[in-house]
Amino acid sequence: TGYVASNTEGVATTLQRDGSDYSAAIMGRLLQAQRISIWTDVDGILSADPRRVPHAHVISEVSYNEAMELAYFGAKVIHPKCVLPAIISEPHIPIYIRNTFNSSFP
C-alpha cells in the first residue's frame, strides 16, 4: 500500500497518486541517499505496456529526462514529480524501480 499518511491534526489520510513515491524521492534528497527505490508491481520500466504488448521487456537503464517523458505520456511505473528531487541533488541520486512481487529481480 504505502500511501497512508496523517494530516496536521494527526488524522489518517491517503496521499494522492504516487504520493508515497514522491515522498520517498524527497526523503532520498533530504537524507542525501545513495539511491531511491520505488516499489511497484512490475520489474522496471518496460519497452511497452505489457497489457498490450505481451513480449514487452525491461529497459535496463533510462535517463532522468526519458523517465519523466515516459511518465508524462502515461507510463504508470513512475510519476514525473519523483524524478525532480533526484535530479536536483548533487550528485544525482539513481532511482531504481523494484517489483514488490519479484524482489529478486535485479
VEXLOLO-796038 format. One record per atom (N, C-alpha, C, O, CB): residue in three letters; residue number from 1; z, x, y; chain. Coordinates in steps of 0.001 Angstrom, whole numbers, plus 524288, in hexadecimal, padded with zeros to 5 digits. Glycine has a CB too. Layout:
N
> ALA NUM Z X Y A
...
***
This chain:
106
> THR 1 80000 80345 7FB61 A
> THR 1 80000 80000 80000 A
> THR 1 80000 80370 804DC A
> THR 1 7FBDC 8043C 8072B A
> THR 1 804BE 7FC48 7FFFF A
> GLY 2 80468 80579 80677 A
> GLY 2 8048A 80951 80A9E A
> GLY 2 803BB 80743 8101D A
> GLY 2 80344 80A61 813BE A
> GLY 2 8009F 80D37 80996 A
> TYR 3 8038D 80242 810DC A
> TYR 3 80275 80056 81622 A
> TYR 3 806E9 7FD23 81863 A
> TYR 3 80621 7FA31 81C1B A
> TYR 3 7FD90 7FD1B 8161D A
> VAL 4 80B8B 7FDAD 81632 A
> VAL 4 81016 7FADE 8182F A
> VAL 4 812E5 7FE5D 81C14 A
> VAL 4 8138F 80309 81B27 A
> VAL 4 813D1 7F930 813A8 A
> ALA 5 81483 7FC1F 8205D A
> ALA 5 8173C 7FF07 8247A A
> ALA 5 81B62 7FB77 826CB A
> ALA 5 81C5B 7F736 824C5 A
> ALA 5 8135A 80102 828CE A
> SER 6 81DC9 7FD2A 82AF9 A
> SER 6 82164 7F9BB 82DCD A
> SER 6 82020 7FA0E 83393 A
> SER 6 81E39 7FE05 83584 A
> SER 6 82738 7FB3E 82CC2 A
> ASN 7 8213D 7F5BF 83648 A
> ASN 7 8203C 7F5AE 83BED A
> ASN 7 82502 7F7DB 83ECA A
> ASN 7 828B1 7F9B3 83C50 A
> ASN 7 81EF2 7F004 83DDD A
> THR 8 824F1 7F7A6 843F2 A
> THR 8 8292F 7F9EE 8470A A
> THR 8 82E71 7F73C 84630 A
> THR 8 8328A 7F975 8475C A
> THR 8 827CC 7F9B9 84CC2 A
> GLU 9 82E50 7F26F 84425 A
> GLU 9 83330 7EFAA 842EF A
> GLU 9 834F0 7F089 83D51 A
> GLU 9 838E4 7EE5C 83BA5 A
> GLU 9 83288 7E9DA 843EE A
> GLY 10 83202 7F3B8 83A5D A
> GLY 10 83364 7F4C7 834EE A
> GLY 10 83181 7F0B5 8311A A
> GLY 10 832F3 7F0E0 82C85 A
> GLY 10 83919 7F543 83475 A
> VAL 11 82E4B 7ED06 832DE A
> VAL 11 82C3E 7E8ED 82F7C A
> VAL 11 82779 7EAFD 82C8F A
> VAL 11 82409 7ED6B 82EE4 A
> VAL 11 82AD4 7E3F8 832B1 A
> ALA 12 82745 7EA03 8276C A
> ALA 12 822DB 7EBC9 8243E A
> ALA 12 81DC3 7E95F 82637 A
> ALA 12 81D92 7E4C5 8279A A
> ALA 12 823B9 7EA61 81E6D A
> THR 13 819BB 7EC81 82650 A
> THR 13 8148F 7EAC7 827FF A
> THR 13 81086 7EDEA 824EB A
> THR 13 811EB 7F16A 821EF A
> THR 13 813CC 7EB7B 82E12 A
> THR 14 80BA1 7ECAD 825A4 A
> THR 14 80787 7EFBB 82323 A
> THR 14 80435 7F266 8274A A
> THR 14 803A8 7F076 82BA8 A
> THR 14 8041D 7EC3E 81F98 A
> LEU 15 8020E 7F6C9 825E1 A
> LEU 15 7FE82 7F994 82956 A
> LEU 15 7F915 7F728 828D8 A
> LEU 15 7F7F2 7F477 82507 A
> LEU 15 7FE62 7FF88 82806 A
> GLN 16 7F5C7 7F81D 82CAD A
> GLN 16 7F06F 7F61A 82C5D A
> GLN 16 7ED6A 7F923 8283F A
> GLN 16 7EF7B 7FCB8 825CB A
> GLN 16 7EDA8 7F674 831BC A
> ARG 17 7E877 7F7A5 82786 A
> ARG 17 7E52C 7FA41 823AC A
> ARG 17 7E573 80028 82477 A
> ARG 17 7E4A0 8021E 828C7 A
> ARG 17 7DF74 7F850 8240E A
> ASP 18 7E699 802E6 82050 A
> ASP 18 7E703 80899 8203A A
> ASP 18 7EB3B 80ABF 823D0 A
> ASP 18 7EB16 80F50 82550 A
> ASP 18 7E1E5 80AF2 821B1 A
> GLY 19 7EEED 8077C 82528 A
> GLY 19 7F337 80947 8287A A
> GLY 19 7F66D 80D88 825EC A
> GLY 19 7F83E 81118 82897 A
> GLY 19 7F6B4 804C6 829E3 A
> SER 20 7F72B 80D3E 820CE A
> SER 20 7FA34 81153 81E2E A
> SER 20 7F729 81670 81E0A A
> SER 20 7F97E 81A9F 81E75 A
> SER 20 7FBA9 80FA0 81899 A
> ASP 21 7F204 81630 81D77 A
> ASP 21 7EECB 81AED 81D92 A
> ASP 21 7EF07 81D72 822F4 A
> ASP 21 7EF8C 82235 82366 A
> ASP 21 7E911 819A9 81C1A A
> TYR 22 7EEA7 81A4E 826FB A
> TYR 22 7EEE9 81C4E 82C55 A
> TYR 22 7F444 81EAE 82D5D A
> TYR 22 7F4B1 822D5 82FBF A
> TYR 22 7EDC0 817EB 83051 A
> SER 23 7F85B 81C04 82B8D A
> SER 23 7FDAA 81E1B 82C28 A
> SER 23 7FE2C 8235A 82962 A
> SER 23 8009A 826F3 82B73 A
> SER 23 801BE 81A38 82A03 A
> ALA 24 7FBEB 823D1 824BF A
> ALA 24 7FC19 828C5 821DC A
> ALA 24 7F957 82D12 824EA A
> ALA 24 7FB33 83180 8251C A
> ALA 24 7F994 82827 81C6C A
> ALA 25 7F4EE 82BC3 8274A A
> ALA 25 7F209 82FA5 82A53 A
> ALA 25 7F51D 8315F 82F26 A
> ALA 25 7F538 835FE 83077 A
> ALA 25 7ECB8 82D71 82BF8 A
> ILE 26 7F794 82DA7 831BC A
> ILE 26 7FAC1 82EFC 83654 A
> ILE 26 7FF61 83264 834B2 A
> ILE 26 80083 83653 83738 A
> ILE 26 7FCB7 829F4 83921 A
> MET 27 80203 830E5 83085 A
> MET 27 8066F 83405 82EAC A
> MET 27 804AA 8396F 82CFD A
> MET 27 80767 83D46 82DE9 A
> MET 27 80932 83145 82A25 A
> GLY 28 80013 839C6 82A81 A
> GLY 28 7FDFE 83ED6 82902 A
> GLY 28 7FD4C 84263 82DB1 A
> GLY 28 7FE87 84707 82D78 A
> GLY 28 7F8DB 83E2E 82634 A
> ARG 29 7FB52 8402E 831EE A
> ARG 29 7FA9A 84349 836B5 A
> ARG 29 7FFD7 844D2 83912 A
> ARG 29 800A6 84959 83A7A A
> ARG 29 7F75C 8403C 83ABC A
> LEU 30 8036A 8410A 83983 A
> LEU 30 8087A 84228 83BE2 A
> LEU 30 80B91 8463E 838D2 A
> LEU 30 80E5B 84971 83B15 A
> LEU 30 80BA4 83D2E 83C50 A
> LEU 31 80B05 84615 833A8 A
> LEU 31 80DDE 849C3 8304E A
> LEU 31 80AD2 84ECD 82F58 A
> LEU 31 80C9E 85241 82C86 A
> LEU 31 80F23 84733 82B1D A
> GLN 32 80636 84F30 831B5 A
> GLN 32 802C2 853B2 830EE A
> GLN 32 801E2 854BA 82B22 A
> GLN 32 8025A 85923 82947 A
> GLN 32 8050B 85895 83390 A
> ALA 33 8009B 85091 82858 A
> ALA 33 7FFC6 850D2 822B2 A
> ALA 33 7FB00 8541D 8215E A
> ALA 33 7F77A 854D0 82491 A
> ALA 33 7FF28 84B52 8206E A
> GLN 34 7FAF8 85618 81CA4 A
> GLN 34 7F685 85921 81ACE A
> GLN 34 7F231 855AA 818AF A
> GLN 34 7EDBE 85766 8181D A
> GLN 34 7F83D 85CF1 816A6 A
> ARG 35 7F37D 850BD 81782 A
> ARG 35 7EF99 84D09 81590 A
> ARG 35 7F193 84780 8165D A
> ARG 35 7F648 84695 816BA A
> ARG 35 7EE5F 84E0A 80FB9 A
> ILE 36 7EDEB 843D0 816A2 A
> ILE 36 7EF34 83E41 816DD A
> ILE 36 7ECAB 83BC6 81210 A
> ILE 36 7E7F7 83C53 8113A A
> ILE 36 7ED3D 83B9A 81C2B A
> SER 37 7EFC4 83911 80EF2 A
> SER 37 7EDB1 83663 80A52 A
> SER 37 7EDAE 8308B 80B47 A
> SER 37 7F1B2 82E3F 80C98 A
> SER 37 7F0EE 837B9 8055F A
> ILE 38 7E92F 82E30 80A9D A
> ILE 38 7E89A 82888 80B0E A
> ILE 38 7E7F9 82674 80584 A
> ILE 38 7E43A 827CB 802D0 A
> ILE 38 7E3CC 826F7 80EA8 A
> TRP 39 7EB9D 82332 803D6 A
> TRP 39 7EB75 8210D 7FE84 A
> TRP 39 7E8C9 81BC2 7FEA6 A
> TRP 39 7EA21 81864 801CF A
> TRP 39 7F10F 82093 7FC27 A
> THR 40 7E4FE 81B0C 7FB30 A
> THR 40 7E1E2 81648 7FB09 A
> THR 40 7E077 8150E 7F55E A
> THR 40 7E2F7 8170F 7F1C9 A
> THR 40 7DCE2 816D6 7FE72 A
> ASP 41 7DC85 811CF 7F484 A
> ASP 41 7DB27 81037 7EF2F A
> ASP 41 7D608 81290 7ED3B A
> ASP 41 7D3E1 810B8 7E958 A
> ASP 41 7DAD0 80A5D 7EEE9 A
> VAL 42 7D40F 81696 7EFD9 A
> VAL 42 7CF59 81957 7EE1A A
> VAL 42 7D077 81F36 7EE3E A
> VAL 42 7D43B 820F1 7F0AE A
> VAL 42 7CA7C 817EC 7F19F A
> ASP 43 7CD24 8223F 7EB97 A
> ASP 43 7CE08 827DD 7EB12 A
> ASP 43 7CCC2 82B0B 7EFEB A
> ASP 43 7CDC6 82FBE 7F005 A
> ASP 43 7CAEC 829E0 7E6AB A
> GLY 44 7CA94 828A2 7F3E3 A
> GLY 44 7C938 82B73 7F8A2 A
> GLY 44 7C507 8287F 7FB99 A
> GLY 44 7C431 823D8 7FAB8 A
> GLY 44 7C761 83103 7F75E A
> ILE 45 7C26B 82B36 7FF18 A
> ILE 45 7BE04 828D9 801E5 A
> ILE 45 7B954 828FE 7FE41 A
> ILE 45 7B7D1 82D1F 7FC4F A
> ILE 45 7BCD3 82BC7 80734 A
> LEU 46 7B716 82478 7FD60 A
> LEU 46 7B2D1 82404 7F99A A
> LEU 46 7AD82 823F9 7FC4D A
> LEU 46 7AD19 822E7 800F8 A
> LEU 46 7B378 81F12 7F654 A
> SER 47 7A97B 82528 7F946 A
> SER 47 7A423 8255F 7FB51 A
> SER 47 7A1FA 81FFE 7FCAB A
> SER 47 79E28 81F8D 7FF8E A
> SER 47 7A095 827FC 7F764 A
> ALA 48 7A468 81BEF 7FA9A A
> ALA 48 7A2B1 8168A 7FB91 A
> ALA 48 7A71D 812E2 7FA04 A
> ALA 48 7AB03 8148F 7F7C1 A
> ALA 48 79D8D 81537 7F876 A
> ASP 49 7A67E 80DF4 7FB3A A
> ASP 49 7AA53 80A00 7F9B0 A
> ASP 49 7AA02 80956 7F3C7 A
> ASP 49 7A5F9 80798 7F1D2 A
> ASP 49 7A957 804A9 7FC94 A
> PRO 50 7AE1C 80AA8 7F0DE A
> PRO 50 7ADD7 80A61 7EB20 A
> PRO 50 7AD2D 804DA 7E905 A
> PRO 50 7ABAB 80428 7E481 A
> PRO 50 7B2B1 80CBA 7E8CF A
> ARG 51 7AE46 800EF 7EC38 A
> ARG 51 7AD64 7FB88 7EA85 A
> ARG 51 7A79D 7FA3B 7EA8A A
> ARG 51 7A5E7 7F6A4 7E7D5 A
> ARG 51 7B05B 7F7B4 7EE07 A
> ARG 52 7A497 7FD29 7ED99 A
> ARG 52 79EF2 7FC30 7EDFD A
> ARG 52 79BAB 8005F 7EB54 A
> ARG 52 7974C 7FF5A 7E999 A
> ARG 52 79D5E 7FBCE 7F3A5 A
> VAL 53 79DD0 80511 7EB04 A
> VAL 53 79AF2 80966 7E8A6 A
> VAL 53 79E54 80B8C 7E434 A
> VAL 53 7A202 80E7D 7E528 A
> VAL 53 7999A 80DCC 7ECCF A
> PRO 54 79D15 80A14 7DF5C A
> PRO 54 7A071 80B81 7DAEF A
> PRO 54 7A131 81165 7DA29 A
> PRO 54 7A53A 8130A 7D820 A
> PRO 54 79E38 8093C 7D60C A
> HIS 55 79D73 81486 7DBB7 A
> HIS 55 79DCC 81A2D 7DAD7 A
> HIS 55 79F4C 81D28 7DFCF A
> HIS 55 79DF2 821BB 7E06B A
> HIS 55 7989D 81C3A 7D8C5 A
> ALA 56 7A20E 81A91 7E34A A
> ALA 56 7A3EE 81D3D 7E800 A
> ALA 56 7A790 821A8 7E650 A
> ALA 56 7AA83 8211D 7E28D A
> ALA 56 7A6CE 81958 7EBCE A
> HIS 57 7A752 825F9 7E918 A
> HIS 57 7AA95 82A6D 7E7AA A
> HIS 57 7ADD7 82C44 7EC58 A
> HIS 57 7ACA3 82B20 7F0DC A
> HIS 57 7A72B 82EF0 7E598 A
> VAL 58 7B1E6 82F13 7EB1E A
> VAL 58 7B561 8311F 7EF2E A
> VAL 58 7B2A7 83590 7F20B A
> VAL 58 7B069 8390F 7EF9E A
> VAL 58 7BAA5 83305 7ECCC A
> ILE 59 7B2DD 83565 7F72A A
> ILE 59 7B0E4 839AC 7FA67 A
> ILE 59 7B581 83D67 7FB22 A
> ILE 59 7B993 83BE0 7FD31 A
> ILE 59 7AE9E 837A5 7FFE4 A
> SER 60 7B4DE 8423F 7F974 A
> SER 60 7B958 845D2 7F943 A
> SER 60 7BB93 84726 7FE9F A
> SER 60 7C043 8481B 7FF1B A
> SER 60 7B7C9 84AC7 7F68F A
> GLU 61 7B84B 84737 802A3 A
> GLU 61 7BA3E 8489E 807CF A
> GLU 61 7B6AE 8464A 80BF9 A
> GLU 61 7B1E6 84683 80B8A A
> GLU 61 7BA9C 84EA1 8086D A
> VAL 62 7B912 8440E 81000 A
> VAL 62 7B61F 84223 8148A A
> VAL 62 7B8DA 84419 81973 A
> VAL 62 7BD81 8454F 81960 A
> VAL 62 7B5B4 83BFC 8148C A
> SER 63 7B5EF 84464 81DAB A
> SER 63 7B840 84616 822A1 A
> SER 63 7BB83 841A4 824E7 A
> SER 63 7BB1E 83D2C 8232D A
> SER 63 7B3F2 847D3 82694 A
> TYR 64 7BEAE 842E3 828B8 A
> TYR 64 7C1C1 83EDA 82B5E A
> TYR 64 7BE1B 83AD3 82DDF A
> TYR 64 7BF0C 8361F 82D82 A
> TYR 64 7C563 84153 82F90 A
> ASN 65 7B9FB 83CAC 83061 A
> ASN 65 7B64E 83912 832E9 A
> ASN 65 7B39F 8358F 82EF9 A
> ASN 65 7B2DF 830EA 82FF8 A
> ASN 65 7B23B 83C19 835FE A
> GLU 66 7B228 837C1 82A79 A
> GLU 66 7AFB5 8348C 82663 A
> GLU 66 7B384 83071 82464 A
> GLU 66 7B203 82BF4 8238A A
> GLU 66 7ADCE 83800 821D3 A
> ALA 67 7B86A 831ED 823A4 A
> ALA 67 7BC64 82E34 821CB A
> ALA 67 7BD19 829C8 825B1 A
> ALA 67 7BD5A 82539 8242E A
> ALA 67 7C1A6 830FC 820DC A
> MET 68 7BD6D 82B1E 82AC3 A
> MET 68 7BE14 8270D 82EC0 A
> MET 68 7B94B 8237D 82EF1 A
> MET 68 7B9D3 81EBF 82F87 A
> MET 68 7BF09 82987 83428 A
> GLU 69 7B4AB 825BD 82E75 A
> GLU 69 7AFEC 82296 82EA4 A
> GLU 69 7AF88 81EFF 829E5 A
> GLU 69 7AE28 81A6C 82A72 A
> GLU 69 7AB1B 8261E 82EF4 A
> LEU 70 7B0B8 820FE 82549 A
> LEU 70 7B0AB 81DB5 82099 A
> LEU 70 7B48E 81934 82129 A
> LEU 70 7B359 814BE 81FD2 A
> LEU 70 7B1F7 820FD 81BB2 A
> ALA 71 7B92C 81A64 82321 A
> ALA 71 7BD2C 8165F 823E2 A
> ALA 71 7BB70 81260 827F0 A
> ALA 71 7BC1C 80DAB 8273A A
> ALA 71 7C25E 818DC 8258A A
> TYR 72 7B93B 8144D 82C22 A
> TYR 72 7B76F 810CD 8304F A
> TYR 72 7B361 80CF1 82E41 A
> TYR 72 7B34F 80864 82FCE A
> TYR 72 7B522 813F9 834DF A
> PHE 73 7AFFF 80ED1 82ABC A
> PHE 73 7ABDB 80B72 828B0 A
> PHE 73 7AD64 8089C 823B2 A
> PHE 73 7AA02 8068D 820F8 A
> PHE 73 7A708 80E9D 827B3 A
> GLY 74 7B270 80878 82272 A
> GLY 74 7B430 804FA 81E53 A
> GLY 74 7B6B9 80756 8198E A
> GLY 74 7B8B8 80468 8164F A
> GLY 74 7AFE1 80207 81CA1 A
> ALA 75 7B6C3 80C74 818EE A
> ALA 75 7B96A 80EBB 8146F A
> ALA 75 7BF41 80DA1 814F2 A
> ALA 75 7C1AF 80F2F 818CB A
> ALA 75 7B854 814BE 81405 A
> LYS 76 7C17A 80AFF 81127 A
> LYS 76 7C6EC 8094B 8117F A
> LYS 76 7CAC6 80D70 80F9F A
> LYS 76 7CF81 80C98 80FDB A
> LYS 76 7C7AB 8045E 80E5B A
> VAL 77 7C8DB 811DA 80DCB A
> VAL 77 7CC41 815D5 80B89 A
> VAL 77 7CFB2 8187A 80FA1 A
> VAL 77 7D3EC 81A62 80E5A A
> VAL 77 7C901 819E6 808BD A
> ILE 78 7CDF3 8189D 8147F A
> ILE 78 7D100 81AF8 818AE A
> ILE 78 7CFBC 81826 81DC8 A
> ILE 78 7CB4A 8168E 81EB2 A
> ILE 78 7CFDE 820F2 81923 A
> HIS 79 7D3A7 81793 82106 A
> HIS 79 7D2D8 81516 82617 A
> HIS 79 7D184 81952 82A10 A
> HIS 79 7D3D3 81D89 829E9 A
> HIS 79 7D7C7 811EA 827D3 A
> PRO 80 7CDD3 8184C 82DA2 A
> PRO 80 7CC53 81C65 8315C A
> PRO 80 7D0E5 81E8C 8348A A
> PRO 80 7D0D8 82321 83600 A
> PRO 80 7C841 81A4E 83508 A
> LYS 81 7D4DA 81B52 835A3 A
> LYS 81 7D95D 81D27 838A7 A
> LYS 81 7DC72 82157 835C1 A
> LYS 81 7DF12 82487 83837 A
> LYS 81 7DCF0 81897 839F4 A
> CYS 82 7DC2B 82161 83095 A
> CYS 82 7DF2A 82525 82D7E A
> CYS 82 7DD4A 82AB7 82E4B A
> CYS 82 7E03F 82E6A 82D78 A
> CYS 82 7DEDD 823C4 827C2 A
> VAL 83 7D874 82B57 82FE1 A
> VAL 83 7D632 8308E 83059 A
> VAL 83 7D7F0 8333E 83562 A
> VAL 83 7D89D 83801 83573 A
> VAL 83 7D03E 8303F 83027 A
> LEU 84 7D8A9 83053 83983 A
> LEU 84 7D9D2 8329F 83E9D A
> LEU 84 7DE99 83638 83E9A A
> LEU 84 7DE2E 83A94 84095 A
> LEU 84 7DAA4 82E57 84288 A
> PRO 85 7E321 834A5 83C7C A
> PRO 85 7E796 8383D 83C8E A
> PRO 85 7E679 83D67 839C2 A
> PRO 85 7E883 84179 83B4F A
> PRO 85 7EC46 835A4 83A13 A
> ALA 86 7E34C 83D45 835B7 A
> ALA 86 7E1FD 8420F 832DC A
> ALA 86 7DE70 8459A 8360B A
> ALA 86 7DEDB 84A63 835C6 A
> ALA 86 7DF62 840BB 82DAB A
> ILE 87 7DAF2 8433D 8390D A
> ILE 87 7D740 84647 83C34 A
> ILE 87 7D9E7 848D3 840E4 A
> ILE 87 7D8BE 84D4E 84231 A
> ILE 87 7D2C9 842CB 83E10 A
> ILE 88 7DD73 84603 8436D A
> ILE 88 7DFCB 84824 84832 A
> ILE 88 7E428 84C0B 84711 A
> ILE 88 7E63B 84E7E 84AA6 A
> ILE 88 7E1E6 843BE 84B8A A
> SER 89 7E58A 84C9D 8421A A
> SER 89 7E965 85093 840A4 A
> SER 89 7E6C7 855E7 840A5 A
> SER 89 7E21B 85662 83F9C A
> SER 89 7EBD6 84F5F 83B33 A
> GLU 90 7E9D3 859D6 841D0 A
> GLU 90 7E7BE 85F20 841AE A
> GLU 90 7EB57 8626F 83E50 A
> GLU 90 7EFC3 86371 83FE8 A
> GLU 90 7E736 86175 84749 A
> PRO 91 7E9AB 86425 839C9 A
> PRO 91 7E470 8635E 837A4 A
> PRO 91 7E3BD 85DC7 835AD A
> PRO 91 7E78C 85AEE 834F8 A
> PRO 91 7E368 86742 83335 A
> HIS 92 7DED6 85C3C 834CE A
> HIS 92 7DDC3 85706 832B6 A
> HIS 92 7E090 85657 82D7E A
> HIS 92 7E15A 85A17 82A96 A
> HIS 92 7D7CB 85625 8320E A
> ILE 93 7E20A 85184 82C61 A
> ILE 93 7E4BA 8505A 82778 A
> ILE 93 7E0D2 84DD6 823BC A
> ILE 93 7DE6A 849E6 82517 A
> ILE 93 7E98F 84CB0 82863 A
> PRO 94 7E024 85004 81F15 A
> PRO 94 7DC92 84D87 81B55 A
> PRO 94 7DED4 8485A 81963 A
> PRO 94 7E38D 847CB 818AF A
> PRO 94 7DB7E 85137 816A7 A
> ILE 95 7DB58 8449F 8188B A
> ILE 95 7DCDC 83F78 81689 A
> ILE 95 7DAC8 83F04 810F9 A
> ILE 95 7D62A 83FF0 80FFC A
> ILE 95 7DAB5 83AE8 81A1A A
> TYR 96 7DE2C 83D9B 80D6A A
> TYR 96 7DCA6 83CEA 807FA A
> TYR 96 7DD1B 83723 8068B A
> TYR 96 7E110 834A5 807A9 A
> TYR 96 7E013 84056 8044D A
> ILE 97 7D91A 83511 8041B A
> ILE 97 7D92D 82FAF 80222 A
> ILE 97 7DABF 83001 7FC6D A
> ILE 97 7D81C 8328B 7F94E A
> ILE 97 7D3B0 82CDA 802D6 A
> ARG 98 7DF0C 82D6E 7FB0B A
> ARG 98 7E11C 82DA8 7F5B8 A
> ARG 98 7E143 8282B 7F36B A
> ARG 98 7E201 82452 7F636 A
> ARG 98 7E6A3 83029 7F5A3 A
> ASN 99 7E08B 827E0 7EE51 A
> ASN 99 7E076 822E8 7EB87 A
> ASN 99 7E5CC 821DD 7E917 A
> ASN 99 7E79B 824D4 7E5C5 A
> ASN 99 7DC28 822E6 7E74B A
> THR 100 7E842 81DB0 7EABF A
> THR 100 7ED59 81C2D 7E8A4 A
> THR 100 7ED25 81B69 7E2BF A
> THR 100 7F0F5 81C7B 7E005 A
> THR 100 7EF43 81731 7EB43 A
> PHE 101 7E8B8 81990 7E0C9 A
> PHE 101 7E826 81851 7DB3A A
> PHE 101 7E5D8 81CCC 7D814 A
> PHE 101 7E542 81C51 7D354 A
> PHE 101 7E4C6 8138A 7DA95 A
> ASN 102 7E486 82121 7DA98 A
> ASN 102 7E24A 825A3 7D7FF A
> ASN 102 7E42F 82A92 7DAD0 A
> ASN 102 7E110 82D8B 7DCF2 A
> ASN 102 7DC31 82554 7D7EC A
> SER 103 7E94A 82B61 7DAC8 A
> SER 103 7EB9A 82FA3 7DDDA A
> SER 103 7EA10 8350A 7DBE3 A
> SER 103 7EAC2 838DE 7DEB6 A
> SER 103 7F178 82F29 7DDD2 A
> SER 104 7E7FE 8357A 7D724 A
> SER 104 7E66F 83A97 7D51E A
> SER 104 7E10C 83C3A 7D723 A
> SER 104 7DF73 840B5 7D66B A
> SER 104 7E66D 83A84 7CF26 A
> PHE 105 7DE3A 83896 7D9AD A
> PHE 105 7D91C 83A00 7DBDA A
> PHE 105 7D9FB 83DE9 7E03A A
> PHE 105 7DD6E 83D2D 7E37F A
> PHE 105 7D614 83510 7DDE5 A
> PRO 106 7D6D6 8421E 7E051 A
> PRO 106 7D7C8 8463B 7E446 A
> PRO 106 7D771 84487 7E9BE A
> PRO 106 7D82B 847AE 7ED4D A
> PRO 106 7D424 84A76 7E399 A
***
